[in-house]
Amino acid sequence: MLTEIQAQVLATKNGTFPEVAVALLSTLPVPDEQSFYCACDVLAMLEESVAQETNNININMVLNGEYFLYHVYEHYGSLEMNPFLAHFIATYNAGKSLDPNSNFQSKLRFAQAAITSIILSGQTRDILASGAPFLTPTSFADKAQELLKEVDTNKFKAALVNLGVLDSSDQVSYFNDPSHEQYEYISGILKRSTLTELLDDEIEMVLHVLSNDVSLLLTSVGLSIDTVTAMLYVNPRLTRSLILLLLSTNLRSDVLDVLQCLPPTLPVLEVINYLITPTTSSLEIKSVISSVLVDEEQSALLHAFLSNATRLLEASASTQADEVTTRPVQLLCLFIQSLLRTGVINLKEYVYEIQALTLSFIYVVEARELFQLIVAEDHAGQSLPRTSVPVL
């Protein structure tokens, strides 16, 4: 753990990166023997900053810390011998696509990507060590967009093998491995997605990473009914895209099982409608799902969803005031009417579920109108059943 004095040195805002690195080494009684342990403490500080979701992170400490990890092993003459090479790559990949103007967190991560891109590009001595006045941490962060370099990180694969980070027989790119910092950052965003609305650039980064490895979604927030309900309420666009993505995996049946048990809230009804209504609009994610829901899947999903929704509303009505239950009943009835009106479903197939709902909440105007539609169809010679069946 960094000492108080070392933390103060890293927080220096007026010195250049090399000056701060030299000052930090001077705090060690035996720099040659203790520099690696100090660098590990710096790395721990950087990893901790990634996990934080506040604006209280000292940007000077973070950027000075990134340079220090390079400076300690600069005398080797080759970045490929730096034990923190994997960290530089992960940090660069995690922040290079963020919008630094969106919020403080994105500005910080983008600045980290910029400084590590310079390190990875081999231009560190020419740019960071030049002693130019504007290359203090704060001014560097302000100019990060100008300073960011494009880096082909795959060229370091052999070096990572030599460092023991990557197995030589591994054919999967290290840079998509969910054990690294980019994935820790994405995991933090996912956990926050059930509580707070995400920024557009955060959503795009999450979808990009998960399109390569959807397992991170399951290890971060899981696929429970409560989680999906919360995510749909707070971040509907992200959640809808994640559902589409999951439908292209071997979790397809699990996703459908969860969807049929969700409560009939507006965000849930919108995603159900999106899945069962034919559409020609493009997906919000770059990867295309293997196929839309087939007729059997649509039918099974909607039958189960309507039955379970009615059961949930009945349970709610038994413990809460009528006005609390009325709104979701109205939404569900309007949802059904819309599906009937557009021809997505036919009344005869879903008459049992619709009767169960409307008879349980006949005092709600929308439910009564829907029940009258059933009666009208029956009188028109459709031979619809007149009695409701128990809700499963």
VOVEXDO-845712 format. One record per residue (C-alpha): residue number from 1; residue in three letters; x, y, z. Coordinates in steps of 0.25 Angstrom, whole numbers. Example, Ala and Ser with C-alpha at 12.3 -4.5 7.8 and 13.67 -1.06 7.14 Angstrom:
atom num:1 | residuo:ALA | east:49 | north:-18 | up:31
atom num:2 | residuo:SER | east:55 | north:-4 | up:29
***
This chain:
atom num:1 | residuo:MET | east:0 | north:0 | up:0
atom num:2 | residuo:LEU | east:5 | north:14 | up:-3
atom num:3 | residuo:THR | east:10 | north:22 | up:8
atom num:4 | residuo:GLU | east:4 | north:36 | up:11
atom num:5 | residuo:ILE | east:16 | north:43 | up:5
atom num:6 | residuo:GLN | east:16 | north:34 | up:-7
atom num:7 | residuo:ALA | east:2 | north:37 | up:-10
atom num:8 | residuo:GLN | east:5 | north:52 | up:-8
atom num:9 | residuo:VAL | east:16 | north:51 | up:-18
atom num:10 | residuo:LEU | east:7 | north:44 | up:-29
atom num:11 | residuo:ALA | east:-3 | north:55 | up:-27
atom num:12 | residuo:THR | east:7 | north:65 | up:-31
atom num:13 | residuo:LYS | east:0 | north:74 | up:-42
atom num:14 | residuo:ASN | east:11 | north:83 | up:-46
atom num:15 | residuo:GLY | east:22 | north:74 | up:-49
atom num:16 | residuo:THR | east:25 | north:66 | up:-62
atom num:17 | residuo:PHE | east:23 | north:51 | up:-62
atom num:18 | residuo:PRO | east:38 | north:48 | up:-61
atom num:19 | residuo:GLU | east:40 | north:58 | up:-50
atom num:20 | residuo:VAL | east:29 | north:51 | up:-42
atom num:21 | residuo:ALA | east:34 | north:37 | up:-45
atom num:22 | residuo:VAL | east:48 | north:41 | up:-40
atom num:23 | residuo:ALA | east:42 | north:48 | up:-28
atom num:24 | residuo:LEU | east:34 | north:35 | up:-24
atom num:25 | residuo:LEU | east:46 | north:26 | up:-25
atom num:26 | residuo:SER | east:54 | north:36 | up:-16
atom num:27 | residuo:THR | east:44 | north:32 | up:-5
atom num:28 | residuo:LEU | east:49 | north:18 | up:-5
atom num:29 | residuo:PRO | east:61 | north:15 | up:4
atom num:30 | residuo:VAL | east:67 | north:5 | up:-6
atom num:31 | residuo:PRO | east:61 | north:8 | up:-19
atom num:32 | residuo:ASP | east:67 | north:-3 | up:-27
atom num:33 | residuo:GLU | east:62 | north:-13 | up:-18
atom num:34 | residuo:GLN | east:48 | north:-7 | up:-15
atom num:35 | residuo:SER | east:44 | north:-1 | up:-28
atom num:36 | residuo:PHE | east:36 | north:-13 | up:-32
atom num:37 | residuo:TYR | east:28 | north:-14 | up:-19
atom num:38 | residuo:CYS | east:25 | north:1 | up:-20
atom num:39 | residuo:ALA | east:21 | north:-1 | up:-35
atom num:40 | residuo:CYS | east:11 | north:-12 | up:-30
atom num:41 | residuo:ASP | east:5 | north:-2 | up:-20
atom num:42 | residuo:VAL | east:3 | north:8 | up:-31
atom num:43 | residuo:LEU | east:-3 | north:-3 | up:-39
atom num:44 | residuo:ALA | east:-13 | north:-6 | up:-27
atom num:45 | residuo:MET | east:-16 | north:8 | up:-27
atom num:46 | residuo:LEU | east:-20 | north:9 | up:-42
atom num:47 | residuo:GLU | east:-28 | north:-4 | up:-41
atom num:48 | residuo:GLU | east:-36 | north:2 | up:-29
atom num:49 | residuo:SER | east:-38 | north:15 | up:-37
atom num:50 | residuo:VAL | east:-45 | north:6 | up:-48
atom num:51 | residuo:ALA | east:-55 | north:0 | up:-38
atom num:52 | residuo:GLN | east:-59 | north:14 | up:-33
atom num:53 | residuo:GLU | east:-71 | north:21 | up:-39
atom num:54 | residuo:THR | east:-69 | north:35 | up:-32
atom num:55 | residuo:ASN | east:-62 | north:48 | up:-37
atom num:56 | residuo:ASN | east:-53 | north:48 | up:-25
atom num:57 | residuo:ILE | east:-42 | north:41 | up:-32
atom num:58 | residuo:ASN | east:-29 | north:49 | up:-33
atom num:59 | residuo:ILE | east:-26 | north:50 | up:-48
atom num:60 | residuo:ASN | east:-11 | north:54 | up:-45
atom num:61 | residuo:MET | east:-9 | north:41 | up:-37
atom num:62 | residuo:VAL | east:-15 | north:32 | up:-47
atom num:63 | residuo:LEU | east:-7 | north:38 | up:-59
atom num:64 | residuo:ASN | east:6 | north:39 | up:-51
atom num:65 | residuo:GLY | east:4 | north:25 | up:-47
atom num:66 | residuo:GLU | east:2 | north:20 | up:-61
atom num:67 | residuo:TYR | east:15 | north:27 | up:-65
atom num:68 | residuo:PHE | east:23 | north:22 | up:-53
atom num:69 | residuo:LEU | east:20 | north:7 | up:-57
atom num:70 | residuo:TYR | east:27 | north:10 | up:-70
atom num:71 | residuo:HIS | east:38 | north:18 | up:-64
atom num:72 | residuo:VAL | east:43 | north:8 | up:-54
atom num:73 | residuo:TYR | east:46 | north:-2 | up:-65
atom num:74 | residuo:GLU | east:50 | north:9 | up:-76
atom num:75 | residuo:HIS | east:65 | north:5 | up:-74
atom num:76 | residuo:TYR | east:62 | north:-9 | up:-80
atom num:77 | residuo:GLY | east:61 | north:-2 | up:-94
atom num:78 | residuo:SER | east:49 | north:-11 | up:-98
atom num:79 | residuo:LEU | east:35 | north:-9 | up:-94
atom num:80 | residuo:GLU | east:33 | north:-24 | up:-96
atom num:81 | residuo:MET | east:41 | north:-27 | up:-84
atom num:82 | residuo:ASN | east:32 | north:-18 | up:-75
atom num:83 | residuo:PRO | east:24 | north:-27 | up:-65
atom num:84 | residuo:PHE | east:13 | north:-17 | up:-66
atom num:85 | residuo:LEU | east:11 | north:-18 | up:-81
atom num:86 | residuo:ALA | east:-2 | north:-26 | up:-80
atom num:87 | residuo:HIS | east:-7 | north:-15 | up:-71
atom num:88 | residuo:PHE | east:-4 | north:-4 | up:-82
atom num:89 | residuo:ILE | east:-11 | north:-12 | up:-92
atom num:90 | residuo:ALA | east:-24 | north:-14 | up:-84
atom num:91 | residuo:THR | east:-24 | north:0 | up:-80
atom num:92 | residuo:TYR | east:-23 | north:5 | up:-94
atom num:93 | residuo:ASN | east:-34 | north:-4 | up:-99
atom num:94 | residuo:ALA | east:-43 | north:0 | up:-88
atom num:95 | residuo:GLY | east:-43 | north:15 | up:-90
atom num:96 | residuo:LYS | east:-39 | north:17 | up:-105
atom num:97 | residuo:SER | east:-54 | north:17 | up:-110
atom num:98 | residuo:LEU | east:-60 | north:26 | up:-98
atom num:99 | residuo:ASP | east:-64 | north:40 | up:-100
atom num:100 | residuo:PRO | east:-55 | north:49 | up:-91
atom num:101 | residuo:ASN | east:-66 | north:60 | up:-92
atom num:102 | residuo:SER | east:-77 | north:52 | up:-86
atom num:103 | residuo:ASN | east:-73 | north:51 | up:-71
atom num:104 | residuo:PHE | east:-61 | north:51 | up:-62
atom num:105 | residuo:GLN | east:-60 | north:36 | up:-62
atom num:106 | residuo:SER | east:-59 | north:35 | up:-77
atom num:107 | residuo:LYS | east:-50 | north:47 | up:-77
atom num:108 | residuo:LEU | east:-40 | north:40 | up:-67
atom num:109 | residuo:ARG | east:-41 | north:26 | up:-74
atom num:110 | residuo:PHE | east:-39 | north:32 | up:-88
atom num:111 | residuo:ALA | east:-27 | north:40 | up:-82
atom num:112 | residuo:GLN | east:-21 | north:27 | up:-77
atom num:113 | residuo:ALA | east:-23 | north:21 | up:-91
atom num:114 | residuo:ALA | east:-16 | north:32 | up:-97
atom num:115 | residuo:ILE | east:-4 | north:31 | up:-88
atom num:116 | residuo:THR | east:-3 | north:16 | up:-89
atom num:117 | residuo:SER | east:-4 | north:18 | up:-104
atom num:118 | residuo:ILE | east:8 | north:26 | up:-104
atom num:119 | residuo:ILE | east:15 | north:16 | up:-96
atom num:120 | residuo:LEU | east:11 | north:5 | up:-105
atom num:121 | residuo:SER | east:14 | north:12 | up:-118
atom num:122 | residuo:GLY | east:29 | north:14 | up:-113
atom num:123 | residuo:GLN | east:28 | north:29 | up:-114
atom num:124 | residuo:THR | east:29 | north:31 | up:-99
atom num:125 | residuo:ARG | east:43 | north:38 | up:-99
atom num:126 | residuo:ASP | east:39 | north:47 | up:-110
atom num:127 | residuo:ILE | east:26 | north:52 | up:-104
atom num:128 | residuo:LEU | east:25 | north:49 | up:-89
atom num:129 | residuo:ALA | east:39 | north:51 | up:-85
atom num:130 | residuo:SER | east:41 | north:64 | up:-94
atom num:131 | residuo:GLY | east:39 | north:73 | up:-82
atom num:132 | residuo:ALA | east:28 | north:81 | up:-90
atom num:133 | residuo:PRO | east:21 | north:90 | up:-80
atom num:134 | residuo:PHE | east:7 | north:85 | up:-84
atom num:135 | residuo:LEU | east:11 | north:71 | up:-81
atom num:136 | residuo:THR | east:6 | north:71 | up:-66
atom num:137 | residuo:PRO | east:-5 | north:61 | up:-63
atom num:138 | residuo:THR | east:-16 | north:71 | up:-63
atom num:139 | residuo:SER | east:-12 | north:78 | up:-76
atom num:140 | residuo:PHE | east:-9 | north:64 | up:-82
atom num:141 | residuo:ALA | east:-24 | north:60 | up:-79
atom num:142 | residuo:ASP | east:-29 | north:72 | up:-86
atom num:143 | residuo:LYS | east:-21 | north:69 | up:-98
atom num:144 | residuo:ALA | east:-23 | north:54 | up:-98
atom num:145 | residuo:GLN | east:-31 | north:54 | up:-111
atom num:146 | residuo:GLU | east:-19 | north:60 | up:-118
atom num:147 | residuo:LEU | east:-9 | north:51 | up:-112
atom num:148 | residuo:LEU | east:-16 | north:37 | up:-113
atom num:149 | residuo:LYS | east:-9 | north:28 | up:-123
atom num:150 | residuo:GLU | east:-14 | north:16 | up:-131
atom num:151 | residuo:VAL | east:-7 | north:4 | up:-126
atom num:152 | residuo:ASP | east:-8 | north:-10 | up:-131
atom num:153 | residuo:THR | east:-8 | north:-18 | up:-118
atom num:154 | residuo:ASN | east:-7 | north:-31 | up:-125
atom num:155 | residuo:LYS | east:8 | north:-29 | up:-128
atom num:156 | residuo:PHE | east:10 | north:-31 | up:-113
atom num:157 | residuo:LYS | east:5 | north:-45 | up:-113
atom num:158 | residuo:ALA | east:19 | north:-52 | up:-113
atom num:159 | residuo:ALA | east:23 | north:-43 | up:-102
atom num:160 | residuo:LEU | east:11 | north:-47 | up:-93
atom num:161 | residuo:VAL | east:15 | north:-61 | up:-95
atom num:162 | residuo:ASN | east:29 | north:-59 | up:-91
atom num:163 | residuo:LEU | east:24 | north:-51 | up:-79
atom num:164 | residuo:GLY | east:15 | north:-63 | up:-75
atom num:165 | residuo:VAL | east:2 | north:-55 | up:-77
atom num:166 | residuo:LEU | east:-2 | north:-63 | up:-89
atom num:167 | residuo:ASP | east:-1 | north:-77 | up:-92
atom num:168 | residuo:SER | east:6 | north:-80 | up:-105
atom num:169 | residuo:SER | east:-5 | north:-90 | up:-109
atom num:170 | residuo:ASP | east:-16 | north:-81 | up:-106
atom num:171 | residuo:GLN | east:-23 | north:-77 | up:-120
atom num:172 | residuo:VAL | east:-33 | north:-67 | up:-113
atom num:173 | residuo:SER | east:-29 | north:-53 | up:-113
atom num:174 | residuo:TYR | east:-23 | north:-49 | up:-100
atom num:175 | residuo:PHE | east:-30 | north:-35 | up:-102
atom num:176 | residuo:ASN | east:-44 | north:-41 | up:-101
atom num:177 | residuo:ASP | east:-40 | north:-49 | up:-88
atom num:178 | residuo:PRO | east:-51 | north:-46 | up:-78
atom num:179 | residuo:SER | east:-40 | north:-47 | up:-67
atom num:180 | residuo:HIS | east:-34 | north:-33 | up:-70
atom num:181 | residuo:GLU | east:-37 | north:-19 | up:-66
atom num:182 | residuo:GLN | east:-46 | north:-15 | up:-78
atom num:183 | residuo:TYR | east:-55 | north:-26 | up:-73
atom num:184 | residuo:GLU | east:-54 | north:-21 | up:-58
atom num:185 | residuo:TYR | east:-59 | north:-8 | up:-63
atom num:186 | residuo:ILE | east:-70 | north:-13 | up:-72
atom num:187 | residuo:SER | east:-74 | north:-22 | up:-60
atom num:188 | residuo:GLY | east:-75 | north:-9 | up:-51
atom num:189 | residuo:ILE | east:-84 | north:-3 | up:-62
atom num:190 | residuo:LEU | east:-93 | north:-15 | up:-62
atom num:191 | residuo:LYS | east:-95 | north:-15 | up:-47
atom num:192 | residuo:ARG | east:-98 | north:0 | up:-47
atom num:193 | residuo:SER | east:-108 | north:-2 | up:-59
atom num:194 | residuo:THR | east:-119 | north:-7 | up:-49
atom num:195 | residuo:LEU | east:-119 | north:5 | up:-41
atom num:196 | residuo:THR | east:-115 | north:17 | up:-50
atom num:197 | residuo:GLU | east:-117 | north:21 | up:-64
atom num:198 | residuo:LEU | east:-104 | north:19 | up:-73
atom num:199 | residuo:LEU | east:-98 | north:29 | up:-83
atom num:200 | residuo:ASP | east:-99 | north:25 | up:-98
atom num:201 | residuo:ASP | east:-84 | north:23 | up:-98
atom num:202 | residuo:GLU | east:-84 | north:13 | up:-87
atom num:203 | residuo:ILE | east:-96 | north:6 | up:-93
atom num:204 | residuo:GLU | east:-88 | north:5 | up:-106
atom num:205 | residuo:MET | east:-75 | north:-1 | up:-99
atom num:206 | residuo:VAL | east:-84 | north:-11 | up:-91
atom num:207 | residuo:LEU | east:-90 | north:-16 | up:-104
atom num:208 | residuo:HIS | east:-77 | north:-17 | up:-111
atom num:209 | residuo:VAL | east:-70 | north:-25 | up:-101
atom num:210 | residuo:LEU | east:-82 | north:-34 | up:-98
atom num:211 | residuo:SER | east:-83 | north:-37 | up:-113
atom num:212 | residuo:ASN | east:-70 | north:-44 | up:-112
atom num:213 | residuo:ASP | east:-73 | north:-51 | up:-98
atom num:214 | residuo:VAL | east:-87 | north:-51 | up:-92
atom num:215 | residuo:SER | east:-82 | north:-59 | up:-80
atom num:216 | residuo:LEU | east:-78 | north:-46 | up:-73
atom num:217 | residuo:LEU | east:-93 | north:-42 | up:-73
atom num:218 | residuo:LEU | east:-96 | north:-54 | up:-65
atom num:219 | residuo:THR | east:-84 | north:-53 | up:-55
atom num:220 | residuo:SER | east:-87 | north:-38 | up:-53
atom num:221 | residuo:VAL | east:-102 | north:-37 | up:-51
atom num:222 | residuo:GLY | east:-108 | north:-51 | up:-54
atom num:223 | residuo:LEU | east:-121 | north:-54 | up:-62
atom num:224 | residuo:SER | east:-131 | north:-53 | up:-51
atom num:225 | residuo:ILE | east:-145 | north:-48 | up:-52
atom num:226 | residuo:ASP | east:-142 | north:-36 | up:-42
atom num:227 | residuo:THR | east:-129 | north:-32 | up:-49
atom num:228 | residuo:VAL | east:-136 | north:-32 | up:-63
atom num:229 | residuo:THR | east:-148 | north:-24 | up:-58
atom num:230 | residuo:ALA | east:-139 | north:-14 | up:-51
atom num:231 | residuo:MET | east:-130 | north:-13 | up:-63
atom num:232 | residuo:LEU | east:-142 | north:-11 | up:-73
atom num:233 | residuo:TYR | east:-147 | north:0 | up:-64
atom num:234 | residuo:VAL | east:-134 | north:8 | up:-62
atom num:235 | residuo:ASN | east:-127 | north:5 | up:-76
atom num:236 | residuo:PRO | east:-138 | north:-1 | up:-85
atom num:237 | residuo:ARG | east:-129 | north:1 | up:-98
atom num:238 | residuo:LEU | east:-117 | north:-6 | up:-92
atom num:239 | residuo:THR | east:-126 | north:-17 | up:-87
atom num:240 | residuo:ARG | east:-134 | north:-19 | up:-100
atom num:241 | residuo:SER | east:-120 | north:-20 | up:-107
atom num:242 | residuo:LEU | east:-115 | north:-30 | up:-97
atom num:243 | residuo:ILE | east:-127 | north:-39 | up:-98
atom num:244 | residuo:LEU | east:-126 | north:-39 | up:-114
atom num:245 | residuo:LEU | east:-111 | north:-43 | up:-112
atom num:246 | residuo:LEU | east:-114 | north:-54 | up:-102
atom num:247 | residuo:LEU | east:-125 | north:-60 | up:-111
atom num:248 | residuo:SER | east:-113 | north:-63 | up:-121
atom num:249 | residuo:THR | east:-106 | north:-72 | up:-110
atom num:250 | residuo:ASN | east:-109 | north:-85 | up:-104
atom num:251 | residuo:LEU | east:-116 | north:-77 | up:-93
atom num:252 | residuo:ARG | east:-128 | north:-75 | up:-102
atom num:253 | residuo:SER | east:-138 | north:-84 | up:-95
atom num:254 | residuo:ASP | east:-133 | north:-78 | up:-81
atom num:255 | residuo:VAL | east:-136 | north:-64 | up:-86
atom num:256 | residuo:LEU | east:-150 | north:-67 | up:-91
atom num:257 | residuo:ASP | east:-153 | north:-74 | up:-78
atom num:258 | residuo:VAL | east:-149 | north:-61 | up:-70
atom num:259 | residuo:LEU | east:-157 | north:-52 | up:-80
atom num:260 | residuo:GLN | east:-170 | north:-60 | up:-78
atom num:261 | residuo:CYS | east:-169 | north:-57 | up:-63
atom num:262 | residuo:LEU | east:-166 | north:-42 | up:-63
atom num:263 | residuo:PRO | east:-177 | north:-33 | up:-57
atom num:264 | residuo:PRO | east:-186 | north:-25 | up:-67
atom num:265 | residuo:THR | east:-179 | north:-12 | up:-66
atom num:266 | residuo:LEU | east:-178 | north:-2 | up:-78
atom num:267 | residuo:PRO | east:-163 | north:-6 | up:-81
atom num:268 | residuo:VAL | east:-166 | north:-21 | up:-80
atom num:269 | residuo:LEU | east:-178 | north:-19 | up:-89
atom num:270 | residuo:GLU | east:-170 | north:-11 | up:-99
atom num:271 | residuo:VAL | east:-159 | north:-22 | up:-100
atom num:272 | residuo:ILE | east:-169 | north:-33 | up:-101
atom num:273 | residuo:ASN | east:-176 | north:-26 | up:-112
atom num:274 | residuo:TYR | east:-162 | north:-23 | up:-119
atom num:275 | residuo:LEU | east:-160 | north:-38 | up:-119
atom num:276 | residuo:ILE | east:-173 | north:-43 | up:-124
atom num:277 | residuo:THR | east:-176 | north:-32 | up:-134
atom num:278 | residuo:PRO | east:-170 | north:-33 | up:-148
atom num:279 | residuo:THR | east:-161 | north:-22 | up:-151
atom num:280 | residuo:THR | east:-151 | north:-18 | up:-162
atom num:281 | residuo:SER | east:-143 | north:-8 | up:-153
atom num:282 | residuo:SER | east:-129 | north:-10 | up:-151
atom num:283 | residuo:LEU | east:-123 | north:-16 | up:-138
atom num:284 | residuo:GLU | east:-116 | north:-7 | up:-128
atom num:285 | residuo:ILE | east:-105 | north:-17 | up:-127
atom num:286 | residuo:LYS | east:-95 | north:-20 | up:-138
atom num:287 | residuo:SER | east:-96 | north:-35 | up:-137
atom num:288 | residuo:VAL | east:-109 | north:-41 | up:-143
atom num:289 | residuo:ILE | east:-117 | north:-51 | up:-135
atom num:290 | residuo:SER | east:-118 | north:-65 | up:-141
atom num:291 | residuo:SER | east:-133 | north:-64 | up:-144
atom num:292 | residuo:VAL | east:-145 | north:-57 | up:-139
atom num:293 | residuo:LEU | east:-155 | north:-64 | up:-130
atom num:294 | residuo:VAL | east:-161 | north:-75 | up:-137
atom num:295 | residuo:ASP | east:-176 | north:-76 | up:-136
atom num:296 | residuo:GLU | east:-176 | north:-87 | up:-126
atom num:297 | residuo:GLU | east:-167 | north:-79 | up:-117
atom num:298 | residuo:GLN | east:-175 | north:-66 | up:-119
atom num:299 | residuo:SER | east:-188 | north:-74 | up:-115
atom num:300 | residuo:ALA | east:-182 | north:-81 | up:-103
atom num:301 | residuo:LEU | east:-176 | north:-68 | up:-98
atom num:302 | residuo:LEU | east:-189 | north:-60 | up:-99
atom num:303 | residuo:HIS | east:-198 | north:-71 | up:-93
atom num:304 | residuo:ALA | east:-188 | north:-72 | up:-81
atom num:305 | residuo:PHE | east:-186 | north:-57 | up:-80
atom num:306 | residuo:LEU | east:-201 | north:-54 | up:-80
atom num:307 | residuo:SER | east:-204 | north:-65 | up:-70
atom num:308 | residuo:ASN | east:-193 | north:-61 | up:-60
atom num:309 | residuo:ALA | east:-196 | north:-46 | up:-62
atom num:310 | residuo:THR | east:-210 | north:-48 | up:-57
atom num:311 | residuo:ARG | east:-206 | north:-56 | up:-46
atom num:312 | residuo:LEU | east:-196 | north:-45 | up:-41
atom num:313 | residuo:LEU | east:-207 | north:-35 | up:-42
atom num:314 | residuo:GLU | east:-217 | north:-43 | up:-34
atom num:315 | residuo:ALA | east:-206 | north:-45 | up:-24
atom num:316 | residuo:SER | east:-203 | north:-30 | up:-24
atom num:317 | residuo:ALA | east:-218 | north:-27 | up:-23
atom num:318 | residuo:SER | east:-220 | north:-35 | up:-11
atom num:319 | residuo:THR | east:-210 | north:-27 | up:-3
atom num:320 | residuo:GLN | east:-211 | north:-13 | up:-9
atom num:321 | residuo:ALA | east:-221 | north:-2 | up:-12
atom num:322 | residuo:ASP | east:-229 | north:-4 | up:-25
atom num:323 | residuo:GLU | east:-222 | north:9 | up:-30
atom num:324 | residuo:VAL | east:-208 | north:3 | up:-29
atom num:325 | residuo:THR | east:-212 | north:-9 | up:-37
atom num:326 | residuo:THR | east:-221 | north:-2 | up:-47
atom num:327 | residuo:ARG | east:-210 | north:4 | up:-55
atom num:328 | residuo:PRO | east:-202 | north:-9 | up:-59
atom num:329 | residuo:VAL | east:-216 | north:-15 | up:-62
atom num:330 | residuo:GLN | east:-219 | north:-4 | up:-72
atom num:331 | residuo:LEU | east:-205 | north:-5 | up:-78
atom num:332 | residuo:LEU | east:-207 | north:-20 | up:-80
atom num:333 | residuo:CYS | east:-221 | north:-19 | up:-86
atom num:334 | residuo:LEU | east:-216 | north:-8 | up:-96
atom num:335 | residuo:PHE | east:-204 | north:-17 | up:-99
atom num:336 | residuo:ILE | east:-214 | north:-28 | up:-103
atom num:337 | residuo:GLN | east:-223 | north:-19 | up:-110
atom num:338 | residuo:SER | east:-212 | north:-14 | up:-119
atom num:339 | residuo:LEU | east:-207 | north:-28 | up:-122
atom num:340 | residuo:LEU | east:-221 | north:-32 | up:-126
atom num:341 | residuo:ARG | east:-223 | north:-19 | up:-134
atom num:342 | residuo:THR | east:-210 | north:-21 | up:-142
atom num:343 | residuo:GLY | east:-213 | north:-36 | up:-144
atom num:344 | residuo:VAL | east:-200 | north:-40 | up:-137
atom num:345 | residuo:ILE | east:-209 | north:-50 | up:-129
atom num:346 | residuo:ASN | east:-223 | north:-55 | up:-131
atom num:347 | residuo:LEU | east:-234 | north:-55 | up:-120
atom num:348 | residuo:LYS | east:-238 | north:-70 | up:-121
atom num:349 | residuo:GLU | east:-224 | north:-75 | up:-117
atom num:350 | residuo:TYR | east:-222 | north:-66 | up:-105
atom num:351 | residuo:VAL | east:-237 | north:-65 | up:-100
atom num:352 | residuo:TYR | east:-234 | north:-73 | up:-87
atom num:353 | residuo:GLU | east:-223 | north:-64 | up:-83
atom num:354 | residuo:ILE | east:-231 | north:-51 | up:-87
atom num:355 | residuo:GLN | east:-243 | north:-56 | up:-80
atom num:356 | residuo:ALA | east:-236 | north:-59 | up:-67
atom num:357 | residuo:LEU | east:-230 | north:-45 | up:-67
atom num:358 | residuo:THR | east:-243 | north:-38 | up:-71
atom num:359 | residuo:LEU | east:-252 | north:-45 | up:-61
atom num:360 | residuo:SER | east:-242 | north:-43 | up:-49
atom num:361 | residuo:PHE | east:-242 | north:-28 | up:-52
atom num:362 | residuo:ILE | east:-255 | north:-25 | up:-58
atom num:363 | residuo:TYR | east:-256 | north:-12 | up:-50
atom num:364 | residuo:VAL | east:-245 | north:-6 | up:-59
atom num:365 | residuo:VAL | east:-250 | north:1 | up:-71
atom num:366 | residuo:GLU | east:-240 | north:-5 | up:-81
atom num:367 | residuo:ALA | east:-242 | north:-19 | up:-75
atom num:368 | residuo:ARG | east:-257 | north:-18 | up:-77
atom num:369 | residuo:GLU | east:-255 | north:-13 | up:-91
atom num:370 | residuo:LEU | east:-246 | north:-25 | up:-94
atom num:371 | residuo:PHE | east:-257 | north:-34 | up:-88
atom num:372 | residuo:GLN | east:-268 | north:-28 | up:-97
atom num:373 | residuo:LEU | east:-259 | north:-31 | up:-109
atom num:374 | residuo:ILE | east:-259 | north:-46 | up:-105
atom num:375 | residuo:VAL | east:-274 | north:-45 | up:-104
atom num:376 | residuo:ALA | east:-276 | north:-39 | up:-117
atom num:377 | residuo:GLU | east:-267 | north:-49 | up:-124
atom num:378 | residuo:ASP | east:-275 | north:-60 | up:-118
atom num:379 | residuo:HIS | east:-288 | north:-54 | up:-123
atom num:380 | residuo:ALA | east:-282 | north:-53 | up:-136
atom num:381 | residuo:GLY | east:-281 | north:-68 | up:-137
atom num:382 | residuo:GLN | east:-267 | north:-70 | up:-133
atom num:383 | residuo:SER | east:-271 | north:-81 | up:-123
atom num:384 | residuo:LEU | east:-261 | north:-75 | up:-112
atom num:385 | residuo:PRO | east:-261 | north:-82 | up:-98
atom num:386 | residuo:ARG | east:-269 | north:-74 | up:-88
atom num:387 | residuo:THR | east:-263 | north:-78 | up:-75
atom num:388 | residuo:SER | east:-249 | north:-75 | up:-70
atom num:389 | residuo:VAL | east:-239 | north:-85 | up:-66
atom num:390 | residuo:PRO | east:-230 | north:-84 | up:-54
atom num:391 | residuo:VAL | east:-217 | north:-76 | up:-56
atom num:392 | residuo:LEU | east:-204 | north:-85 | up:-56
***
